[in-house]
């Protein structure tokens, strides 16, 4: 099932996508090598530069193909198929990066955490392995109903190297996690993602008149911290808080008043501060569209009420 989902010669289950990225860099990169990372839009997921630093290699990232280069000292090229905020790499750019890397005999790892489904189902792109990647890893909890695990596929000899390194550091998935990943693959239904794509249009159209900075993602809606600040500015609301702090306050209002969990409310170090709702998630499918629309409107009304009062904001964040 893993091969059907990702392609490739051999499958490896890891306890997280970040674990697979770390194990790959530890296995394939030497100190003072270059790790070259291309992504559709900055910032990168922190696991890639941090893993590079851990091995003592040099990290270089690009989001413009005109500037992209692979030096002779490069040990690994990493491609992000879809960013944390669901910006998707164009197929022609994907293929060009692989072509440049292959010309230098450098292996290519694709971080396709959500992209393995987003790119292939919504954007009709080939699987990463079918485009010439050497390794690919995806998250079994993103746009599918699995546990938070990493599913890797790739060339057999490279997967074996990564597997060996993963077992040295306890990065491999344990049997209960693997069982959940298998069940998620068995139950995976691409039609649910396409249905979410249509449902998000209804939510977006209902909100964009009042929340002009709201953006569509392939399967949902999102607000960047700067977007939230612009909406407050348009409403004549002032605050001394930073955009990230404002996003955190809004996230906690969603959680406290509407039982909706967004990324900032989870508080993971290095996570995107974006307020994002993914209509393809199992929880979102349980909610009526009208409830989601009302929750957004009510949450912003409450945010406008409290954001000028630091004491009230601290109560929301910490009580």
Backbone as CSV, one residue per row, in Angstrom:
resi,resn,N_x,N_y,N_z,CA_x,CA_y,CA_z,C_x,C_y,C_z
1,UNK,0.826,-1.210,0.000,0.000,0.000,0.000,0.861,1.262,0.000
2,UNK,1.967,1.204,0.722,2.867,2.345,0.730,3.469,2.604,-0.632
3,UNK,3.843,1.517,-1.333,4.389,1.663,-2.685,3.338,2.214,-3.641
4,UNK,2.106,1.783,-3.476,1.031,2.291,-4.331,0.830,3.786,-4.101
5,UNK,0.951,4.209,-2.859,0.723,5.611,-2.510,1.862,6.505,-2.978
6,UNK,3.103,6.027,-2.823,4.274,6.875,-3.071,5.121,6.442,-4.261
7,UNK,4.960,5.208,-4.731,5.889,4.679,-5.720,7.167,4.228,-5.029
8,UNK,8.221,3.979,-5.798,9.501,3.606,-5.218,9.675,2.111,-5.048
9,UNK,10.868,1.734,-4.572,11.250,0.323,-4.467,11.049,-0.256,-3.076
10,UNK,11.165,0.582,-2.044,11.103,0.072,-0.675,10.466,1.119,0.232
11,UNK,9.722,0.649,1.245,8.997,1.524,2.165,9.646,1.471,3.540
12,UNK,9.641,2.616,4.223,10.142,2.705,5.593,9.180,3.556,6.406
13,UNK,8.794,3.055,7.583,7.900,3.802,8.476,8.720,4.440,9.592
14,UNK,8.486,5.726,9.827,9.211,6.477,10.854,8.215,7.144,11.789
15,UNK,8.723,7.578,12.960,7.761,8.091,13.932,7.260,9.501,13.624
16,UNK,7.917,10.184,12.707,7.435,11.475,12.204,8.127,11.751,10.877
17,UNK,7.560,12.640,10.088,8.246,13.079,8.871,9.574,13.740,9.224
18,UNK,9.581,14.561,10.267,10.825,15.213,10.692,11.895,14.185,11.051
19,UNK,11.486,13.054,11.624,12.433,11.986,11.951,13.056,11.413,10.686
20,UNK,12.238,11.257,9.649,12.753,10.752,8.380,13.718,11.714,7.725
21,UNK,13.422,13.006,7.830,14.329,14.023,7.288,15.658,13.989,8.040
22,UNK,15.580,13.918,9.374,16.799,13.843,10.182,17.607,12.592,9.837
23,UNK,16.952,11.441,9.778,17.661,10.194,9.480,18.297,10.233,8.093
24,UNK,17.615,10.845,7.130,18.152,10.941,5.765,19.406,11.798,5.728
25,UNK,19.370,12.927,6.416,20.530,13.822,6.424,21.693,13.184,7.181
26,UNK,21.407,12.516,8.302,22.469,11.825,9.040,23.095,10.710,8.202
27,UNK,22.280,10.054,7.370,22.763,8.911,6.593,23.500,9.310,5.322
28,UNK,23.095,10.409,4.704,23.575,10.723,3.354,24.516,11.921,3.276
29,UNK,24.599,12.699,4.337,25.368,13.947,4.307,26.555,13.847,5.259
30,UNK,27.694,14.369,4.839,28.892,14.397,5.674,29.125,15.817,6.193
31,UNK,29.879,15.959,7.282,30.233,17.296,7.755,30.879,18.118,6.640
32,UNK,30.510,19.379,6.570,30.996,20.350,5.577,30.394,20.164,4.186
33,UNK,29.564,19.131,3.985,28.786,19.050,2.741,27.768,20.186,2.689
34,UNK,27.207,20.400,1.513,26.065,21.305,1.359,24.773,20.496,1.356
35,UNK,23.770,21.010,2.036,22.391,20.545,1.867,21.644,21.680,1.187
36,UNK,21.146,21.422,-0.005,20.481,22.452,-0.808,18.983,22.174,-0.798
37,UNK,18.234,23.170,-0.393,16.785,23.005,-0.205,16.036,23.964,-1.117
38,UNK,15.116,23.421,-1.910,14.245,24.271,-2.743,12.809,24.104,-2.272
39,UNK,12.131,25.229,-2.084,10.730,25.209,-1.676,9.963,26.302,-2.411
40,UNK,8.656,26.133,-2.576,7.886,27.118,-3.338,7.871,28.502,-2.705
41,UNK,7.965,28.549,-1.373,7.892,29.831,-0.670,8.517,29.673,0.706
42,UNK,9.324,30.659,1.112,9.878,30.650,2.466,8.744,30.867,3.473
43,UNK,8.897,30.417,4.738,10.072,29.781,5.330,10.041,28.267,5.163
44,UNK,11.189,27.661,5.386,11.279,26.205,5.326,10.760,25.595,6.623
45,UNK,10.485,24.299,6.570,10.195,23.589,7.814,11.496,23.515,8.613
46,UNK,11.462,23.822,9.907,12.709,23.917,10.679,13.487,22.614,10.776
47,UNK,12.855,21.480,10.536,13.573,20.205,10.669,14.724,20.082,9.677
48,UNK,14.620,20.751,8.534,15.662,20.600,7.503,16.927,21.376,7.871
49,UNK,16.854,22.685,8.151,18.085,23.375,8.564,18.640,22.873,9.893
50,UNK,17.773,22.463,10.817,18.272,21.989,12.111,18.995,20.654,11.976
51,UNK,18.483,19.772,11.142,19.164,18.494,10.904,20.511,18.721,10.224
52,UNK,20.541,19.681,9.305,21.791,20.019,8.613,22.829,20.543,9.599
53,UNK,22.394,21.397,10.501,23.301,21.941,11.513,23.834,20.834,12.426
54,UNK,22.972,19.880,12.737,23.360,18.797,13.642,24.505,17.963,13.075
55,UNK,24.519,17.740,11.769,25.566,16.933,11.142,26.814,17.764,10.826
56,UNK,26.720,19.103,10.984,27.857,19.974,10.693,28.004,20.301,9.226
57,UNK,26.885,20.284,8.496,26.898,20.615,7.071,26.431,22.054,6.864
58,UNK,26.465,22.495,5.617,26.089,23.865,5.259,24.720,23.861,4.585
59,UNK,23.844,24.730,5.057,22.465,24.757,4.567,22.252,25.935,3.626
60,UNK,21.662,25.657,2.458,21.331,26.701,1.486,19.895,26.473,1.020
61,UNK,19.084,27.531,1.046,17.697,27.362,0.601,17.351,28.386,-0.478
62,UNK,16.460,27.974,-1.366,16.058,28.793,-2.508,14.548,28.681,-2.711
63,UNK,13.958,29.788,-3.166,12.567,29.733,-3.622,12.419,30.377,-5.000
64,UNK,13.563,30.611,-5.652,13.589,31.176,-7.003,14.498,30.293,-7.856
65,UNK,13.928,29.682,-8.874,14.687,28.745,-9.704,15.845,29.424,-10.427
66,UNK,15.733,30.715,-10.682,16.814,31.446,-11.354,18.080,31.506,-10.500
67,UNK,17.919,31.404,-9.196,19.067,31.466,-8.288,19.547,30.089,-7.837
68,UNK,18.784,29.065,-8.138,19.068,27.719,-7.632,20.373,27.176,-8.216
69,UNK,21.213,26.622,-7.345,22.470,26.034,-7.813,22.880,24.893,-6.887
70,UNK,23.535,23.922,-7.476,24.029,22.757,-6.748,25.533,22.682,-6.962
71,UNK,26.295,22.906,-5.900,27.754,22.883,-6.005,28.272,21.450,-5.932
72,UNK,29.551,21.289,-6.278,30.168,19.961,-6.239,30.181,19.388,-4.823
73,UNK,30.149,20.273,-3.821,30.221,19.829,-2.422,28.864,19.391,-1.867
74,UNK,27.842,19.368,-2.695,26.489,19.078,-2.217,26.304,17.589,-1.943
75,UNK,25.800,17.276,-0.745,25.542,15.889,-0.376,24.102,15.473,-0.574
76,UNK,23.184,16.453,-0.544,21.757,16.132,-0.657,20.994,17.363,-1.115
77,UNK,20.048,17.149,-2.016,19.087,18.185,-2.394,17.734,17.792,-1.815
78,UNK,17.094,18.738,-1.150,15.760,18.517,-0.583,14.769,19.404,-1.327
79,UNK,13.687,18.812,-1.765,12.600,19.558,-2.408,11.378,19.490,-1.508
80,UNK,10.779,20.634,-1.234,9.490,20.661,-0.545,8.392,20.759,-1.591
81,UNK,7.565,19.719,-1.675,6.511,19.696,-2.686,5.378,20.647,-2.382
82,UNK,5.082,20.802,-1.093,4.028,21.711,-0.643,4.444,22.268,0.705
83,UNK,4.398,23.582,0.867,4.864,24.217,2.101,3.883,23.999,3.244
84,UNK,4.280,24.477,4.429,3.412,24.394,5.603,2.095,25.119,5.371
85,UNK,2.116,26.147,4.520,0.895,26.898,4.206,0.304,26.498,2.857
86,UNK,0.681,25.305,2.391,0.085,24.672,1.201,0.350,25.429,-0.098
87,UNK,1.517,26.075,-0.193,1.981,26.581,-1.478,2.639,25.415,-2.214
88,UNK,2.198,25.140,-3.432,2.611,23.930,-4.144,3.633,24.262,-5.228
89,UNK,4.682,23.441,-5.296,5.720,23.616,-6.306,5.187,23.232,-7.686
90,UNK,5.474,24.071,-8.679,5.042,23.779,-10.044,5.762,22.534,-10.571
91,UNK,5.047,21.773,-11.388,5.608,20.536,-11.936,6.883,20.799,-12.730
92,UNK,6.882,21.844,-13.564,8.062,22.103,-14.393,9.273,22.495,-13.545
93,UNK,9.039,23.211,-12.433,10.137,23.549,-11.529,10.657,22.296,-10.818
94,UNK,9.741,21.454,-10.411,10.088,20.186,-9.764,11.035,19.378,-10.658
95,UNK,10.639,19.223,-11.907,11.433,18.433,-12.848,12.790,19.072,-13.131
96,UNK,12.829,20.395,-13.195,14.082,21.098,-13.473,15.066,20.938,-12.313
97,UNK,14.579,21.006,-11.090,15.452,20.840,-9.923,16.054,19.439,-9.908
98,UNK,15.234,18.447,-10.204,15.731,17.073,-10.257,16.762,16.924,-11.374
99,UNK,16.519,17.543,-12.510,17.460,17.486,-13.634,18.813,18.080,-13.251
100,UNK,18.795,19.249,-12.598,20.036,19.901,-12.172,20.775,19.024,-11.165
101,UNK,20.042,18.439,-10.238,20.646,17.603,-9.196,21.248,16.335,-9.777
102,UNK,20.533,15.714,-10.709,21.025,14.479,-11.325,22.302,14.734,-12.129
103,UNK,22.390,15.911,-12.733,23.593,16.248,-13.498,24.825,16.295,-12.606
104,UNK,24.611,16.536,-11.297,25.709,16.566,-10.334,25.812,15.261,-9.539
105,UNK,24.974,14.274,-9.890,24.947,12.987,-9.177,24.647,13.147,-7.690
106,UNK,23.738,14.072,-7.388,23.342,14.334,-6.008,21.955,13.737,-5.769
107,UNK,21.773,12.941,-4.713,20.449,12.377,-4.437,19.442,13.454,-4.047
108,UNK,18.180,13.196,-4.376,17.095,14.144,-4.115,16.088,13.519,-3.157
109,UNK,15.868,14.187,-2.036,14.835,13.818,-1.068,13.685,14.800,-1.194
110,UNK,12.467,14.299,-1.359,11.294,15.166,-1.447,10.527,15.114,-0.134
111,UNK,10.409,16.274,0.508,9.554,16.430,1.686,8.146,16.687,1.163
112,UNK,7.358,15.625,1.077,6.006,15.695,0.528,4.985,15.440,1.632
113,UNK,5.184,16.121,2.773,4.369,15.865,3.962,2.875,15.863,3.639
114,UNK,2.412,16.936,3.038,1.029,16.975,2.538,0.998,16.881,1.020
115,UNK,2.121,17.186,0.384,2.184,17.250,-1.074,1.924,15.933,-1.774
116,UNK,2.221,14.806,-1.103,1.990,13.511,-1.742,0.530,13.324,-2.123
117,UNK,-0.363,14.029,-1.437,-1.787,14.000,-1.784,-2.229,15.298,-2.451
118,UNK,-1.743,16.410,-1.937,-2.154,17.706,-2.482,-1.713,17.864,-3.932
119,UNK,-0.462,17.573,-4.207,0.048,17.725,-5.573,-0.629,16.764,-6.545
120,UNK,-0.761,15.511,-6.113,-1.231,14.480,-7.036,-2.734,14.520,-7.268
121,UNK,-3.505,14.828,-6.222,-4.969,14.774,-6.333,-5.551,16.099,-6.804
122,UNK,-5.133,17.194,-6.175,-5.704,18.501,-6.523,-5.032,19.080,-7.763
123,UNK,-3.702,18.952,-7.857,-2.956,19.572,-8.956,-2.585,18.585,-10.066
124,UNK,-2.972,17.324,-9.903,-2.784,16.308,-10.954,-1.323,16.124,-11.351
125,UNK,-0.407,16.316,-10.405,1.008,16.085,-10.674,1.362,14.612,-10.446
126,UNK,2.438,14.134,-11.059,2.897,12.765,-10.787,3.434,12.644,-9.361
127,UNK,3.545,11.412,-8.897,4.200,11.164,-7.620,5.675,11.571,-7.718
128,UNK,6.255,11.924,-6.584,7.646,12.394,-6.579,8.595,11.357,-7.169
129,UNK,8.406,10.095,-6.821,9.284,9.050,-7.352,9.142,8.921,-8.862
130,UNK,7.954,9.172,-9.366,7.728,9.087,-10.814,8.379,10.246,-11.562
131,UNK,8.732,11.318,-10.838,9.407,12.452,-11.470,10.921,12.386,-11.317
132,UNK,11.419,11.297,-10.715,12.862,11.110,-10.648,13.489,11.307,-9.290
133,UNK,12.684,11.512,-8.237,13.245,11.643,-6.894,13.887,10.331,-6.464
134,UNK,14.827,10.423,-5.532,15.482,9.232,-4.986,14.827,8.762,-3.698
135,UNK,14.297,9.712,-2.929,13.580,9.427,-1.691,12.404,10.390,-1.581
136,UNK,11.338,9.942,-0.946,10.211,10.826,-0.660,9.650,10.431,0.697
137,UNK,9.184,11.418,1.445,8.546,11.135,2.726,7.284,11.967,2.855
138,UNK,6.254,11.358,3.443,4.981,12.046,3.634,4.494,11.835,5.060
139,UNK,3.596,12.700,5.508,3.000,12.606,6.847,1.648,11.913,6.743
140,UNK,1.461,10.867,7.519,0.220,10.107,7.405,-0.950,10.741,8.149
141,UNK,-0.726,11.915,8.735,-1.840,12.638,9.364,-2.253,13.873,8.565
142,UNK,-1.640,14.109,7.420,-1.940,15.310,6.640,-2.732,14.942,5.387
143,UNK,-3.966,15.453,5.329,-4.890,15.160,4.232,-5.180,13.662,4.133
144,UNK,-5.017,12.972,5.257,-5.470,11.586,5.387,-5.659,11.312,6.875
145,UNK,-6.412,10.284,7.201,-6.831,10.070,8.590,-5.928,9.101,9.332
146,UNK,-4.641,9.330,9.259,-3.703,8.461,9.944,-3.085,9.121,11.156
147,UNK,-2.201,8.398,11.857,-1.481,8.969,12.995,-0.369,9.890,12.518
148,UNK,0.220,10.604,13.446,1.324,11.511,13.126,2.590,10.683,12.910
149,UNK,2.723,10.153,11.709,3.872,9.320,11.380,4.458,9.708,10.044
150,UNK,5.664,9.225,9.767,6.320,9.504,8.496,6.419,8.243,7.657
151,UNK,5.967,8.310,6.426,6.031,7.182,5.498,7.013,7.533,4.391
152,UNK,8.101,6.768,4.309,9.152,7.036,3.327,9.178,5.948,2.266
153,UNK,9.510,6.340,1.044,9.749,5.394,-0.040,10.936,5.897,-0.851
154,UNK,11.535,4.981,-1.621,12.650,5.420,-2.445,13.451,4.276,-3.016
155,UNK,14.622,4.625,-3.502,15.559,3.624,-4.010,15.993,2.711,-2.864
156,UNK,16.014,1.431,-3.136,16.241,0.442,-2.077,17.520,0.711,-1.283
157,UNK,18.630,0.981,-1.983,19.906,1.132,-1.282,19.918,2.377,-0.392
158,UNK,19.214,3.433,-0.804,19.153,4.642,0.017,18.224,4.450,1.211
159,UNK,17.094,3.792,0.990,16.180,3.515,2.104,16.877,2.659,3.158
160,UNK,17.698,1.701,2.727,18.431,0.866,3.682,19.388,1.703,4.532
161,UNK,20.057,2.668,3.921,20.957,3.547,4.676,20.183,4.384,5.689
162,UNK,19.058,4.931,5.263,18.230,5.742,6.161,17.670,4.877,7.288
163,UNK,17.243,3.669,6.943,16.689,2.753,7.950,17.717,2.438,9.030
164,UNK,18.946,2.164,8.621,20.006,1.862,9.582,20.227,3.027,10.537
165,UNK,20.271,4.236,9.988,20.491,5.418,10.828,19.281,5.671,11.732
166,UNK,18.088,5.455,11.220,16.875,5.659,12.018,16.863,4.736,13.234
167,UNK,17.261,3.484,13.048,17.263,2.529,14.162,18.349,2.861,15.182
168,UNK,19.438,3.458,14.745,20.488,3.849,15.688,20.000,4.890,16.684
169,UNK,19.068,5.740,16.252,18.640,6.861,17.089,17.170,6.770,17.518
170,UNK,16.545,5.619,17.318,15.165,5.449,17.769,14.164,6.279,16.993
171,UNK,14.418,6.493,15.712,13.538,7.320,14.886,12.507,6.490,14.123
172,UNK,12.646,5.162,14.189,11.737,4.299,13.438,10.359,4.244,14.107
173,UNK,9.336,3.971,13.318,7.979,3.839,13.847,7.841,2.511,14.584
174,UNK,7.095,2.530,15.696,6.829,1.319,16.458,5.565,0.625,15.935
175,UNK,5.383,-0.676,16.256,4.265,-1.440,15.680,2.882,-0.801,15.802
176,UNK,2.490,-0.227,16.955,1.148,0.377,16.998,0.987,1.532,16.004
177,UNK,2.052,2.317,15.837,2.009,3.417,14.874,1.922,2.877,13.447
178,UNK,2.689,1.837,13.167,2.654,1.245,11.826,1.263,0.708,11.515
179,UNK,0.624,0.086,12.510,-0.733,-0.431,12.303,-1.696,0.693,11.937
180,UNK,-1.559,1.834,12.621,-2.410,2.982,12.300,-2.138,3.529,10.912
181,UNK,-0.876,3.525,10.506,-0.518,4.002,9.171,-1.090,3.087,8.087
182,UNK,-1.018,1.772,8.335,-1.576,0.817,7.372,-3.076,1.025,7.226
183,UNK,-3.771,1.185,8.359,-5.218,1.398,8.298,-5.554,2.703,7.564
184,UNK,-4.750,3.737,7.770,-4.986,5.010,7.074,-4.837,4.847,5.566
185,UNK,-3.851,4.084,5.148,-3.663,3.838,3.715,-4.818,3.020,3.146
186,UNK,-5.294,2.046,3.923,-6.432,1.231,3.484,-7.682,2.085,3.288
187,UNK,-7.872,3.058,4.197,-9.096,3.864,4.192,-8.995,5.126,3.346
188,UNK,-7.814,5.407,2.811,-7.627,6.676,2.100,-8.557,6.786,0.899
189,UNK,-9.236,7.934,0.819,-10.203,8.176,-0.256,-9.937,9.544,-0.879
190,UNK,-9.365,9.606,-2.068,-9.072,10.894,-2.709,-10.303,11.769,-2.911
191,UNK,-11.478,11.161,-3.005,-12.700,11.937,-3.237,-12.989,12.898,-2.088
192,UNK,-12.567,12.544,-0.874,-12.795,13.433,0.267,-11.998,14.728,0.125
193,UNK,-10.820,14.646,-0.466,-10.015,15.847,-0.695,-10.670,16.726,-1.751
194,UNK,-11.180,16.117,-2.800,-11.860,16.885,-3.852,-13.149,17.503,-3.330
195,UNK,-13.838,16.796,-2.438,-15.048,17.343,-1.817,-14.701,18.548,-0.944
196,UNK,-13.596,18.440,-0.206,-13.147,19.551,0.641,-12.800,20.771,-0.198
197,UNK,-12.233,20.536,-1.364,-11.893,21.633,-2.274,-13.136,22.431,-2.644
198,UNK,-14.258,21.759,-2.852,-15.503,22.443,-3.199,-16.121,23.116,-1.979
199,UNK,-16.065,22.449,-0.830,-16.669,23.004,0.380,-15.971,24.282,0.818
200,UNK,-14.663,24.330,0.664,-13.923,25.518,1.109,-14.310,26.743,0.304
201,UNK,-14.739,26.551,-0.951,-15.165,27.684,-1.769,-16.368,28.374,-1.147
202,UNK,-17.294,27.582,-0.618,-18.486,28.137,0.033,-18.111,28.933,1.275
203,UNK,-17.211,28.383,2.076,-16.768,29.074,3.290,-16.030,30.357,2.931
204,UNK,-15.137,30.275,1.971,-14.363,31.448,1.550,-15.274,32.565,1.047
205,UNK,-16.215,32.242,0.195,-17.111,33.258,-0.365,-17.952,33.922,0.717
206,UNK,-18.312,33.165,1.746,-19.127,33.729,2.825,-18.323,34.662,3.724
207,UNK,-17.012,34.470,3.800,-16.186,35.244,4.726,-15.442,36.404,4.086
208,UNK,-15.151,36.319,2.797,-14.235,37.270,2.176,-14.785,38.691,2.144
209,UNK,-16.096,38.865,2.170,-16.662,40.220,2.143,-16.258,41.008,3.385
210,UNK,-16.269,40.349,4.556,-15.920,41.031,5.803,-14.445,40.857,6.168
211,UNK,-13.877,39.725,5.810,-12.467,39.450,6.114,-11.700,39.427,4.798
212,UNK,-11.428,40.611,4.277,-10.928,40.735,2.902,-9.563,40.095,2.686
213,UNK,-8.801,39.921,3.741,-7.453,39.368,3.597,-7.419,37.842,3.695
214,UNK,-8.562,37.227,3.923,-8.579,35.771,4.032,-8.181,35.153,2.697
215,UNK,-7.455,34.048,2.763,-6.933,33.417,1.551,-7.443,31.983,1.437
216,UNK,-7.543,31.533,0.202,-7.893,30.142,-0.059,-6.628,29.289,-0.088
217,UNK,-6.710,28.116,0.479,-5.720,27.073,0.259,-6.396,26.022,-0.627
218,UNK,-5.665,25.041,-1.114,-6.319,24.051,-1.976,-7.515,23.357,-1.335
219,UNK,-7.468,23.155,-0.010,-8.573,22.453,0.653,-9.129,23.212,1.853
220,UNK,-8.873,24.510,1.933,-9.371,25.248,3.087,-9.165,26.739,2.964
221,UNK,-9.077,27.385,4.110,-8.887,28.833,4.178,-7.795,29.121,5.198
222,UNK,-7.153,30.291,5.066,-6.115,30.629,6.025,-5.958,32.137,6.146
223,UNK,-5.407,32.528,7.283,-5.047,33.915,7.551,-3.632,33.941,8.114
224,UNK,-2.726,34.627,7.435,-1.388,34.842,7.959,-1.449,35.923,9.032
225,UNK,-0.484,35.965,9.952,-0.498,37.001,10.987,-0.613,38.419,10.431
226,UNK,0.097,38.716,9.354,0.005,40.055,8.759,-1.384,40.328,8.193
227,UNK,-2.056,39.284,7.707,-3.423,39.443,7.207,-4.365,39.840,8.337
228,UNK,-4.184,39.222,9.496,-5.027,39.539,10.654,-4.821,40.993,11.061
229,UNK,-3.569,41.446,11.047,-3.277,42.836,11.400,-3.939,43.809,10.429
230,UNK,-3.946,43.457,9.145,-4.585,44.322,8.147,-6.084,44.421,8.387
231,UNK,-6.717,43.309,8.722,-8.159,43.321,8.992,-8.461,44.206,10.199
232,UNK,-7.632,44.114,11.235,-7.815,44.980,12.404,-7.631,46.444,12.022
233,UNK,-6.635,46.710,11.186,-6.375,48.089,10.741,-7.564,48.643,9.963
234,UNK,-8.118,47.836,9.059,-9.281,48.277,8.281,-10.463,48.609,9.194
235,UNK,-10.529,47.917,10.333,-11.637,48.129,11.272,-11.355,49.261,12.253
236,UNK,-10.182,49.878,12.138,-9.827,50.972,13.039,-9.382,50.515,14.409
237,UNK,-8.988,49.253,14.527,-8.579,48.689,15.815,-7.056,48.723,15.919
238,UNK,-6.543,49.252,17.032,-5.103,49.349,17.238,-4.662,48.389,18.341
239,UNK,-3.417,47.936,18.229,-2.858,47.053,19.244,-1.349,47.236,19.306
240,UNK,-0.789,47.002,20.484,0.664,47.058,20.653,1.300,45.681,20.467
241,UNK,0.485,44.665,20.246,0.994,43.309,20.097,1.575,43.088,18.703
242,UNK,2.486,42.138,18.599,3.070,41.777,17.306,2.074,40.928,16.511
243,UNK,2.271,40.824,15.196,1.375,39.969,14.401,1.301,38.532,14.915
244,UNK,2.434,37.965,15.332,2.412,36.588,15.825,1.624,36.480,17.127
245,UNK,1.774,37.477,18.001,1.019,37.468,19.253,-0.478,37.586,18.993
246,UNK,-0.838,38.427,18.031,-2.254,38.583,17.682,-2.810,37.268,17.139
247,UNK,-2.034,36.585,16.305,-2.465,35.286,15.772,-2.668,34.277,16.898
248,UNK,-1.809,34.313,17.901,-1.951,33.402,19.037,-3.215,33.700,19.833
249,UNK,-3.517,34.979,20.015,-4.750,35.345,20.727,-5.967,34.850,19.960
250,UNK,-5.975,35.075,18.654,-7.105,34.624,17.836,-7.240,33.102,17.889
251,UNK,-6.116,32.404,17.847,-6.149,30.936,17.916,-6.770,30.456,19.221
252,UNK,-6.450,31.130,20.315,-7.004,30.721,21.606,-8.481,31.081,21.723
253,UNK,-8.910,32.138,21.059,-10.345,32.456,21.020,-11.100,31.357,20.274
254,UNK,-10.550,30.925,19.149,-11.166,29.818,18.410,-11.275,28.576,19.292
255,UNK,-10.214,28.287,20.036,-10.197,27.091,20.876,-11.162,27.228,22.052
256,UNK,-11.110,28.355,22.738,-11.923,28.547,23.941,-13.412,28.657,23.641
257,UNK,-13.749,29.430,22.617,-15.158,29.746,22.361,-15.831,28.813,21.360
258,UNK,-15.034,28.161,20.501,-15.647,27.385,19.415,-15.086,25.968,19.282
259,UNK,-14.169,25.594,20.188,-13.592,24.239,20.175,-12.907,23.904,18.849
260,UNK,-12.335,24.921,18.209,-11.612,24.738,16.954,-10.115,24.904,17.223
261,UNK,-9.337,23.872,16.910,-7.890,23.906,17.129,-7.202,24.347,15.844
262,UNK,-6.411,25.410,15.932,-5.600,25.876,14.808,-4.121,25.765,15.191
263,UNK,-3.251,25.946,14.231,-1.823,25.677,14.446,-1.236,26.449,15.637
264,UNK,-1.450,27.774,15.770,-0.811,28.491,16.879,-1.245,27.996,18.256
265,UNK,-2.458,27.458,18.367,-2.950,26.993,19.666,-2.195,25.769,20.160
266,UNK,-1.580,25.022,19.249,-0.858,23.808,19.632,0.493,24.151,20.253
267,UNK,1.085,25.268,19.816,2.298,25.773,20.440,3.555,24.994,20.146
268,UNK,3.651,24.353,18.985,4.860,23.607,18.644,5.970,24.559,18.198
269,UNK,7.188,24.435,18.740,8.288,25.324,18.333,8.560,25.237,16.837
270,UNK,8.638,26.392,16.187,8.924,26.432,14.761,7.725,26.245,13.863
271,UNK,6.550,25.995,14.451,5.354,25.786,13.627,4.894,27.103,13.013
272,UNK,4.186,27.004,11.911,3.643,28.193,11.259,2.621,28.866,12.170
273,UNK,2.655,30.206,12.288,1.661,30.913,13.103,0.366,31.198,12.351
274,UNK,0.148,30.519,11.248,-1.014,30.762,10.401,-2.283,30.196,11.029
275,UNK,-3.364,30.958,10.930,-4.691,30.440,11.276,-5.225,29.749,10.027
276,UNK,-5.277,28.423,10.072,-5.680,27.683,8.878,-6.721,26.637,9.234
277,UNK,-7.732,26.547,8.410,-8.757,25.520,8.567,-8.743,24.639,7.329
278,UNK,-8.528,23.365,7.542,-8.442,22.403,6.442,-9.743,21.615,6.373
279,UNK,-10.517,21.836,5.324,-11.815,21.186,5.192,-11.684,19.692,4.911
280,UNK,-10.479,19.227,4.596,-10.278,17.798,4.342,-10.046,17.008,5.623
281,UNK,-9.847,17.696,6.744,-9.615,16.983,7.997,-10.908,16.336,8.480
282,UNK,-10.749,15.249,9.223,-11.919,14.514,9.704,-12.771,15.381,10.620
283,UNK,-12.124,16.188,11.458,-12.870,17.059,12.369,-13.672,18.104,11.608
284,UNK,-13.065,18.696,10.570,-13.782,19.717,9.792,-14.996,19.120,9.099
285,UNK,-14.897,17.859,8.705,-16.018,17.206,8.037,-17.204,17.014,8.971
286,UNK,-16.951,17.053,10.287,-18.038,16.916,11.259,-18.802,18.222,11.459
287,UNK,-18.218,19.333,11.038,-18.811,20.646,11.283,-19.655,21.094,10.101
288,UNK,-20.772,21.713,10.400,-21.591,22.319,9.356,-20.896,23.578,8.845
289,UNK,-21.067,23.854,7.577,-20.455,25.042,6.982,-20.890,26.304,7.710
290,UNK,-22.167,26.393,8.073,-22.674,27.577,8.779,-21.982,27.767,10.125
291,UNK,-21.661,26.672,10.806,-20.975,26.770,12.095,-19.582,27.373,11.912
292,UNK,-18.877,26.931,10.887,-17.529,27.443,10.624,-17.571,28.934,10.316
293,UNK,-18.512,29.334,9.485,-18.644,30.745,9.110,-18.957,31.591,10.334
294,UNK,-19.892,31.120,11.159,-20.267,31.863,12.367,-19.106,31.935,13.347
295,UNK,-18.347,30.856,13.444,-17.202,30.840,14.355,-16.163,31.876,13.952
296,UNK,-15.873,31.991,12.667,-14.917,32.992,12.198,-15.414,34.403,12.501
297,UNK,-16.666,34.664,12.200,-17.206,36.005,12.439,-17.197,36.351,13.921
298,UNK,-17.614,35.415,14.763,-17.649,35.669,16.204,-16.248,35.815,16.786
299,UNK,-15.312,35.002,16.296,-13.944,35.069,16.812,-13.307,36.416,16.491
300,UNK,-13.542,36.931,15.298,-12.977,38.232,14.944,-13.649,39.360,15.712
301,UNK,-14.937,39.224,15.962,-15.622,40.239,16.773,-15.007,40.281,18.171
302,UNK,-14.749,39.116,18.748,-14.139,39.053,20.072,-12.712,39.584,20.033
303,UNK,-11.965,39.253,18.993,-10.593,39.741,18.868,-10.561,41.262,18.848
304,UNK,-11.448,41.873,18.101,-11.502,43.332,18.028,-11.837,43.942,19.387
305,UNK,-12.613,43.228,20.182,-12.987,43.711,21.517,-11.800,43.749,22.477
306,UNK,-10.930,42.728,22.405,-9.920,42.546,23.448,-8.509,42.930,23.039
307,UNK,-8.226,43.046,21.746,-6.842,43.116,21.303,-6.131,44.396,21.743
308,UNK,-6.873,45.426,22.089,-6.261,46.648,22.587,-5.949,46.605,24.069
309,UNK,-6.345,45.540,24.753,-6.164,45.406,26.194,-5.208,44.240,26.463
310,UNK,-3.966,44.546,26.797,-2.968,43.492,26.983,-3.341,42.545,28.122
311,UNK,-3.957,43.079,29.175,-4.348,42.231,30.304,-5.364,41.185,29.866
312,UNK,-6.361,41.606,29.086,-7.371,40.665,28.599,-6.752,39.635,27.657
313,UNK,-5.802,40.085,26.844,-5.130,39.153,25.931,-4.334,38.103,26.702
314,UNK,-3.663,38.524,27.774,-2.916,37.572,28.596,-3.848,36.564,29.254
315,UNK,-5.025,37.009,29.665,-6.000,36.089,30.252,-6.418,35.033,29.234
316,UNK,-6.633,35.463,28.001,-7.032,34.513,26.951,-5.907,33.524,26.667
317,UNK,-4.673,34.009,26.649,-3.537,33.150,26.311,-3.161,32.183,27.428
318,UNK,-3.266,32.623,28.676,-2.662,31.852,29.762,-3.644,31.298,30.786
319,UNK,-4.909,31.680,30.754,-5.863,31.193,31.758,-6.606,29.964,31.263
